[in-house]
Amino acid sequence: MTKLLTSIAIAALIGLAAGCANQGSTTNTKRGAVGGAAAGAILGGIIGHQSGRGLEGAAIGGAVGGAGGALVGSAEDEKATQEETGY
């Protein structure tokens, strides 16, 4: 259970850092976080179910997927901001 909480805390910190990296629009960051969390929870639940820990797998998958999606979305937002402003 400690590993689960540690993984969730790390994923949440990564997501927060990704959200703070961009000063402009965060539409892609939010969209990426939601999509990644949903996909991660589904895949994590399926994989976790195979080992008898479906809820833990879904929680970890959701956290990791959300953080990853937020990072990708943040990069897209940053790129869009650079294209709009020229820097």
Secondary structure, 3 states (H helix, E strand, C coil): CHHHHHHHHHHHHHHHHHHHCCCCCCHHHHHHHHHHHHHHHHHHHHHHHHCCCHHHHHHHHHHHHHHHHHHHHHHHHHHHHHHHHCC
